[in-house]
């Protein structure tokens, strides 16, 4: 393996993952201060946004591969969106609510974290497909 390949496939995803994590942290702080709720909704919103973008990127993959190259798309999906989304934090928040005897809120959050990001990815995929077909 040459050093450029190693840089592209291993170092750049870490860099993009770091950028995604920084953006997630900033958005979490902004959402948490502007929207006070019994259930922590910042993580749910961010995971839905990341899933929506993943749906869009997955659908336009062939177009972006011809423009930017496959490595760029992989870096965006694996690096940036991987660092941006945080499903482990979402599960932790749900379990923490349940352990704090807030069972309804915890179960709601856990179920929402399973369903809403999936629906967001589906909307992103189908919406971008409709948009692309209307452009052709």
C-alpha positions as CSV (number, residue, x, y, z in Angstrom):
1,X,0.0,0.0,0.0
2,X,1.3,3.4,-0.9
3,X,1.2,6.3,1.6
4,X,-1.4,8.2,-0.4
5,X,-3.8,5.3,-0.2
6,X,-3.3,4.9,3.5
7,X,-3.8,8.7,4.0
8,X,-7.1,8.6,2.0
9,X,-8.6,5.5,3.4
10,X,-7.5,5.8,7.1
11,X,-6.5,9.3,8.0
12,X,-9.1,11.4,6.1
13,X,-12.1,9.5,7.5
14,X,-10.8,10.2,11.0
15,X,-10.5,13.9,10.1
16,X,-14.0,14.0,8.6
17,X,-15.3,12.1,11.6
18,X,-13.8,14.7,13.9
19,X,-15.5,17.5,11.9
20,X,-18.8,15.7,12.2
21,X,-18.3,15.2,15.9
22,X,-17.5,18.9,16.4
23,X,-20.6,19.9,14.4
24,X,-22.7,17.5,16.5
25,X,-21.4,19.0,19.7
26,X,-22.1,22.5,18.6
27,X,-25.6,21.6,17.4
28,X,-26.4,19.6,20.6
29,X,-25.4,22.6,22.7
30,X,-27.5,25.0,20.6
31,X,-30.6,22.8,20.5
32,X,-30.4,22.0,24.2
33,X,-30.2,25.7,25.2
34,X,-32.9,26.8,22.8
35,X,-35.3,23.9,23.4
36,X,-36.0,22.8,26.9
37,X,-37.7,19.5,27.1
38,X,-38.4,16.6,29.4
39,X,-36.9,14.3,26.8
40,X,-33.4,15.0,25.3
41,X,-34.4,15.8,21.7
42,X,-31.1,17.2,20.4
43,X,-29.6,13.7,19.8
44,X,-32.8,12.5,18.2
45,X,-32.9,15.5,15.9
46,X,-29.2,15.1,15.0
47,X,-29.5,11.4,14.3
48,X,-32.6,12.1,12.1
49,X,-30.7,14.8,10.2
50,X,-27.7,12.5,9.7
51,X,-29.9,9.7,8.5
52,X,-31.7,12.0,6.1
53,X,-28.4,13.1,4.6
54,X,-27.3,9.5,4.4
55,X,-30.5,8.7,2.4
56,X,-29.8,11.5,0.0
57,X,-26.1,10.6,-0.3
58,X,-26.9,7.0,-0.9
59,X,-29.4,7.8,-3.7
60,X,-27.1,10.2,-5.5
61,X,-24.1,8.0,-5.0
62,X,-23.6,7.3,-8.7
63,X,-23.8,11.0,-9.6
64,X,-21.3,12.0,-6.9
65,X,-18.9,9.1,-7.8
66,X,-18.7,10.5,-11.4
67,X,-18.1,14.0,-10.1
68,X,-16.0,13.6,-6.9
69,X,-14.8,10.0,-7.0
70,X,-15.8,7.1,-4.8
71,X,-13.3,7.9,-2.1
72,X,-14.9,11.3,-1.4
73,X,-18.3,9.7,-1.0
74,X,-16.9,7.0,1.4
75,X,-15.2,9.7,3.4
76,X,-18.4,11.6,3.7
77,X,-20.6,8.7,4.6
78,X,-18.2,6.8,6.9
79,X,-16.3,9.8,8.3
80,X,-18.4,12.9,8.6
81,X,-21.8,11.3,9.0
82,X,-20.4,8.6,11.3
83,X,-18.9,11.3,13.6
84,X,-22.0,13.5,13.3
85,X,-24.6,10.8,14.2
86,X,-24.4,9.4,17.7
87,X,-26.7,6.4,18.2
88,X,-24.7,5.2,21.3
89,X,-25.5,8.5,23.0
90,X,-29.1,8.1,22.0
91,X,-29.4,4.7,23.6
92,X,-27.5,5.9,26.7
93,X,-30.0,8.8,27.1
94,X,-33.0,6.4,26.8
95,X,-31.5,3.9,29.3
96,X,-30.6,6.7,31.7
97,X,-34.2,8.0,31.6
98,X,-35.5,4.5,32.4
99,X,-33.0,4.1,35.2
100,X,-34.1,7.4,36.6
101,X,-37.7,6.0,36.9
102,X,-38.9,8.0,33.9
103,X,-39.9,4.9,32.1
104,X,-42.4,6.4,29.6
105,X,-40.0,9.0,28.5
106,X,-37.2,6.5,28.2
107,X,-39.2,4.0,26.2
108,X,-40.5,6.8,24.0
109,X,-37.0,8.0,23.3
110,X,-35.7,4.5,22.6
111,X,-38.5,3.7,20.2
112,X,-38.2,7.1,18.5
113,X,-34.4,6.5,18.0
114,X,-35.2,3.3,16.2
115,X,-38.0,4.5,14.0
116,X,-37.4,8.2,13.3
117,X,-33.9,8.0,11.8
118,X,-35.0,5.1,9.6
119,X,-38.0,7.2,8.4
120,X,-35.6,10.2,7.9
121,X,-33.3,8.1,5.7
122,X,-36.2,6.8,3.7
123,X,-37.6,10.3,3.1
124,X,-34.1,11.5,2.1
125,X,-33.7,8.6,-0.3
126,X,-37.1,8.8,-1.9
127,X,-37.2,12.6,-1.9
128,X,-33.8,12.9,-3.7
129,X,-34.9,10.2,-6.1
130,X,-38.0,12.1,-7.0
131,X,-35.9,15.3,-7.3
132,X,-33.4,13.6,-9.6
133,X,-36.0,12.1,-11.8
134,X,-37.7,15.5,-12.2
135,X,-34.4,16.9,-13.4
136,X,-34.0,14.3,-16.1
